[in-house]
Amino acid sequence: MPGRATPADRATPMPHFTIIGAGPVGTLMGLMLARRAQRVRLIERRPDPRTAPPERGRSINLALAARGMVALEQAGLSDRIAPQMIAMPGRMLHDEHAALQFLPYGQNEEEVIHAIGREPLNRILIEAVAAHPHIELSFNTRCVDLDPQAGTLQLRDEPSGSTRSESFEILLAADGAGSAVRAALVARALSRAEERPLAHDYKELLIPAIERGTPPSYAFEPHALHIWPRGGFMLIALPNTDRSFTATLFLPREGDPGFDRLSRGEAVRAFFRQQFADAAAVIPDLEQQFALHPQSQLGTVYCQGWQAQGRVLLLGDAAHAIVPFHGQGLNCGFEDCRVLDRLLAGHGDSAGALAEFERQRRPNTDAIAAMALENYLEMRADVRSAQFAQRQRLAAELERDFPGRFIRRYSMVMFHPEIPYAEAQRRGAQQEQLLDTLVERFGYDLSQPGARAYAERLLGAAGL
Ligand SMILES: Cc1cc2nc3c(=O)[nH]c(=O)nc-3n(C[C@H](O)[C@H](O)[C@H](O)COP(=O)(O)OP(=O)(O)OC[C@H]3O[C@@H](n4cnc5c(N)ncnc54)[C@H](O)[C@@H]3O)c2cc1C
């Protein structure tokens, strides 16, 4: 028989959901639950970003695509996010001689990705969370351990270092790639996890606005994702609303070239002059930035057993961190929020929803993890060949001629949230085979007699 609520219970009933991590995924999940009148408690180890300076060393801006946008829309945040976004309709490739080539991403002006600063995105989410009467928000509070069976968690007050134990009903862990909750589940043999590091690290550098003239201008075309592909490594740059760019160097940790060879300022300048001359010319304090900014690692988290005892669930990077080369880590985490919210709304018992979440999501997160790794090769190497551009053009033509049947894999991932990642991966592989066969017979020219009919037959044979 359910116990009677005491006066103390009535004053502060235990929130139904406890979320660890008020990053983008934790906050969005909290908002979605609160919009369905669920009571939520959000626990974040860092200080309140509305009053504390932004942390250094985390990626400064991100690419948002359709999966992330629909989730933000569902939470009623699109209008607040839109002014912070800069459309990037394609890639701008910079070769070794600073010659430029623009390759559009999509078929029309709606098929674009958007650069957004992590700081404004987080701030908007935190403001929305803080303003919601159903959400309780605690900063400077770190989850250090939890016991899913007992329904208790250990929290540490960061400023004082004191720890306390609290109870929870359902705990959602959105505490990022290095998740303490995942570690606690693994330690109790409730989950299995493998963190597979990449042999390449990254470092972020600021390309400032050009101050000549009023107003100051962007150093490069702002409406593009800039790539300096160099085969074994690359530099990329995304625009910021203050007319600067955030550039990111992805480079092997060791080797020639490698981060280990770039310990001196002159070596850094010489390397940039040789490889990325046009970028080097617009980063006057390159050597200082290189010395000051952190060199950070990348990797993929493969985890099984996202839920425990029907009351703990990992989501976002905590469950499935991936490398950033498809610009999908956060988009995927935001999609997690939509899927989980739908399951929780539709299931009578939350335990069933948590189990179903992993069953539905893991094939898709495994697929985007693999596609993100593949995309590194495409971005840093494949895009350099003339064949790549020809193949892209042919694929775009097929997409126009056979709408809904042939959709480039990049487009399925970035612009078609209705197509799950695993399906995008499967259809993408079929399409690659189809392109090989078509090119072998007709080259890259779809206007050749019989080429379209042949493509149609190939699509039919592949069940597309
Ligand atoms: C270089 C780089 C570029 C990227 N570019 C893109 C991109 O273009 N597009 C894209 O979609 N994704 C991108 N990503 C991926 C994206 O950053 C992540 O997928 C996303 O931040 C995951 O969100 P999250 O909320 O799950 O985790 P996080 O953003 O890591 O947030 C976790 C939160 O939990 C808090 N926390 C951690 N541990 C605890 C604890 N023990 N107790 C309490 N709180 C805790 C943290 O302080 C943090 O606030 C990129 C990643 C990198 C590294």
The ligand as a MOL file (V3000), in Angstrom:
LIG
                    3D

  0  0  0     0  0            999 V3000
M  V30 BEGIN CTAB
M  V30 COUNTS 53 58 0 0 0
M  V30 BEGIN ATOM
M  V30 1 C 36.3240 19.0880 -31.1700 0
M  V30 2 C 34.8850 18.6830 -31.1210 0
M  V30 3 C 34.0170 19.1710 -32.0710 0
M  V30 4 C 32.6720 18.7980 -32.0460 0
M  V30 5 N 31.8470 19.2540 -33.0230 0
M  V30 6 C 30.5660 18.8590 -33.0420 0
M  V30 7 C 29.6890 19.3300 -34.0600 0
M  V30 8 O 30.0830 20.0950 -34.9440 0
M  V30 9 N 28.3970 18.8950 -34.0430 0
M  V30 10 C 27.9340 18.0430 -33.0910 0
M  V30 11 O 26.7480 17.6700 -33.1430 0
M  V30 12 N 28.7460 17.5770 -32.1160 0
M  V30 13 C 30.0370 17.9710 -32.0660 0
M  V30 14 N 30.8650 17.5350 -31.0710 0
M  V30 15 C 30.3310 16.5880 -30.0700 0
M  V30 16 C 29.6050 17.3160 -28.9580 0
M  V30 17 O 30.4530 18.2670 -28.3630 0
M  V30 18 C 29.1300 16.3180 -27.9110 0
M  V30 19 O 28.4990 15.2300 -28.5400 0
M  V30 20 C 28.1580 16.9710 -26.9440 0
M  V30 21 O 28.7610 18.0130 -26.2410 0
M  V30 22 C 27.6010 15.9280 -25.9700 0
M  V30 23 O 26.7180 16.5350 -25.0850 0
M  V30 24 P 26.4540 15.9070 -23.6480 0
M  V30 25 O 25.5100 16.8540 -22.9710 0
M  V30 26 O 26.0890 14.4820 -23.7880 0
M  V30 27 O 27.8720 15.9270 -22.9260 0
M  V30 28 P 28.7700 17.1850 -22.5030 0
M  V30 29 O 28.6380 18.2870 -23.4810 0
M  V30 30 O 30.1260 16.6400 -22.2420 0
M  V30 31 O 28.1090 17.6570 -21.1440 0
M  V30 32 C 28.2270 16.8870 -19.9730 0
M  V30 33 C 27.8830 17.7660 -18.7740 0
M  V30 34 O 27.9280 16.9630 -17.6010 0
M  V30 35 C 28.7130 17.6080 -16.6170 0
M  V30 36 N 29.3090 16.5510 -15.7860 0
M  V30 37 C 30.2860 15.6880 -16.1510 0
M  V30 38 N 30.5500 14.8280 -15.1480 0
M  V30 39 C 29.7190 15.1560 -14.1420 0
M  V30 40 C 29.5110 14.6160 -12.8390 0
M  V30 41 N 30.2310 13.5810 -12.4050 0
M  V30 42 N 28.5770 15.1820 -12.0460 0
M  V30 43 C 27.8390 16.2540 -12.4840 0
M  V30 44 N 27.9990 16.7910 -13.7160 0
M  V30 45 C 28.9220 16.2540 -14.5330 0
M  V30 46 C 29.7370 18.3980 -17.4110 0
M  V30 47 O 30.2800 19.4470 -16.6360 0
M  V30 48 C 28.8940 18.8870 -18.5800 0
M  V30 49 O 28.2160 20.0850 -18.2920 0
M  V30 50 C 32.2080 17.9120 -31.0480 0
M  V30 51 C 33.0900 17.4300 -30.0840 0
M  V30 52 C 34.4100 17.8130 -30.1100 0
M  V30 53 C 35.3330 17.2830 -29.0630 0
M  V30 END ATOM
M  V30 BEGIN BOND
M  V30 1 1 1 2
M  V30 2 1 2 3
M  V30 3 2 2 52
M  V30 4 2 3 4
M  V30 5 1 4 5
M  V30 6 1 4 50
M  V30 7 2 5 6
M  V30 8 1 6 7
M  V30 9 1 6 13
M  V30 10 2 7 8
M  V30 11 1 7 9
M  V30 12 1 9 10
M  V30 13 2 10 11
M  V30 14 1 10 12
M  V30 15 2 12 13
M  V30 16 1 13 14
M  V30 17 1 14 15
M  V30 18 1 14 50
M  V30 19 1 15 16
M  V30 20 1 16 17
M  V30 21 1 16 18
M  V30 22 1 18 19
M  V30 23 1 18 20
M  V30 24 1 20 21
M  V30 25 1 20 22
M  V30 26 1 22 23
M  V30 27 1 23 24
M  V30 28 2 24 25
M  V30 29 1 24 26
M  V30 30 1 24 27
M  V30 31 1 27 28
M  V30 32 2 28 29
M  V30 33 1 28 30
M  V30 34 1 28 31
M  V30 35 1 31 32
M  V30 36 1 32 33
M  V30 37 1 33 34
M  V30 38 1 33 48
M  V30 39 1 34 35
M  V30 40 1 35 36
M  V30 41 1 35 46
M  V30 42 1 36 37
M  V30 43 1 36 45
M  V30 44 2 37 38
M  V30 45 1 38 39
M  V30 46 1 39 40
M  V30 47 2 39 45
M  V30 48 1 40 41
M  V30 49 2 40 42
M  V30 50 1 42 43
M  V30 51 2 43 44
M  V30 52 1 44 45
M  V30 53 1 46 47
M  V30 54 1 46 48
M  V30 55 1 48 49
M  V30 56 2 50 51
M  V30 57 1 51 52
M  V30 58 1 52 53
M  V30 END BOND
M  V30 END CTAB
M  END
